[in-house]
């Protein structure tokens, strides 16, 4: 039994942890909606690089949309480099953060839970 635990940990460290890291690098964190990015790609890229992002909590108002995300992310204020571009980007580039992708560790824990699925019912 002890060697099974060691094998699982080795598989987890050498296979699943790098997979989780790459998956988080591509899909994790805050993202701009694809449609917004296609329409104003230069504005969104400049805003991501130079504008501060703040999180505004959204209260539950009974609609399904308010259940999807507990907060809204917006570009805040002005930047000394790009000026008022941040205010324009707030209306044009909507920022989202998918559930379960808030940090690398939350994604790693989700993959860890998936790896612990017991498949003993199918074995004879």
C-alpha positions in Angstrom: 0.0 0.0 0.0 2.8 2.4 0.8 4.4 1.9 -2.6 1.0 2.6 -4.2 0.9 6.0 -2.5 4.5 6.7 -3.6 3.6 5.8 -7.2 0.6 8.0 -7.2 2.6 10.9 -5.8 5.3 10.5 -8.4 2.7 10.3 -11.2 1.0 13.4 -9.8 4.3 15.3 -9.5 5.8 14.4 -12.9 2.6 14.2 -15.1 -0.3 16.1 -13.6 1.5 19.1 -12.0 3.2 20.1 -15.3 -0.1 19.6 -17.1 -1.9 21.8 -14.6 0.8 24.5 -14.9 0.5 24.6 -18.7 -3.3 24.5 -18.6 -3.3 27.4 -16.1 -0.8 29.4 -18.2 -3.1 29.1 -21.2 -6.6 29.3 -19.7 -6.2 30.6 -16.2 -6.4 34.0 -14.6 -8.3 36.9 -15.9 -9.2 36.8 -19.6 -10.8 39.2 -22.0 -13.9 37.9 -23.8 -13.0 36.7 -27.3 -15.6 38.9 -29.1 -14.4 42.0 -27.3 -10.8 41.2 -28.2 -11.6 40.7 -31.9 -13.3 44.0 -32.1 -10.7 46.1 -30.3 -7.6 44.1 -30.0 -5.1 47.0 -29.7 -7.2 48.8 -27.1 -7.6 45.6 -25.0 -3.9 44.7 -25.2 -2.8 48.2 -24.2 -5.3 48.2 -21.3 -4.0 44.8 -20.0 -0.5 46.0 -20.1 -0.8 49.5 -18.6 -4.1 49.9 -16.7 -4.9 48.8 -13.2 -7.6 46.2 -12.8 -10.0 46.3 -9.8 -12.6 43.8 -8.7 -16.1 45.0 -7.9 -18.3 42.6 -6.0 -21.7 42.0 -7.6 -24.6 41.3 -5.2 -27.0 38.5 -5.9 -30.1 40.0 -7.5 -32.1 36.8 -8.3 -30.9 36.4 -11.9 -28.8 33.4 -13.1 -26.1 35.8 -14.4 -25.4 37.1 -10.9 -24.8 33.5 -9.8 -22.1 32.9 -12.4 -19.6 35.3 -11.0 -19.4 37.0 -7.6 -17.4 39.9 -8.9 -16.8 42.0 -12.0 -13.4 43.2 -13.1 -12.9 46.6 -14.7 -10.0 48.8 -15.7 -9.7 51.6 -13.2 -8.6 55.2 -13.6 -6.0 56.5 -15.9 -2.4 55.5 -16.6 0.6 57.8 -17.0 1.6 55.9 -20.1 -1.7 55.6 -22.0 -3.8 58.4 -20.4 -7.6 57.9 -20.6 -7.4 54.7 -22.6 -8.3 52.8 -19.4 -11.8 54.4 -19.2 -12.4 53.5 -22.9 -11.2 49.9 -22.3 -13.7 49.5 -19.4 -16.6 49.8 -21.8 -15.0 47.9 -24.7 -13.1 45.0 -23.1 -15.0 42.9 -20.6 -12.7 40.9 -18.2 -13.8 37.5 -16.9 -12.2 34.9 -14.6 -13.5 31.3 -15.1 -14.5 29.4 -11.9 -11.8 27.1 -10.7 -9.1 29.0 -12.5 -8.5 31.7 -10.0 -5.0 30.5 -9.1 -2.7 27.7 -10.1 -3.3 26.0 -6.8 -7.1 25.9 -7.2 -6.6 24.2 -10.6 -4.0 21.9 -9.3 -6.4 20.8 -6.5 -9.1 20.2 -9.0 -6.9 18.0 -11.1 -5.8 16.2 -7.9 -9.4 15.4 -7.0 -10.0 14.1 -10.5 -7.0 11.8 -10.2 -8.4 10.3 -7.0 -11.5 9.0 -8.7 -12.0 5.4 -7.6 -12.7 3.0 -10.4 -12.9 -0.2 -8.3 -16.5 -0.9 -9.2 -15.5 -1.7 -12.8 -12.8 -4.1 -11.8 -13.5 -7.8 -11.2 
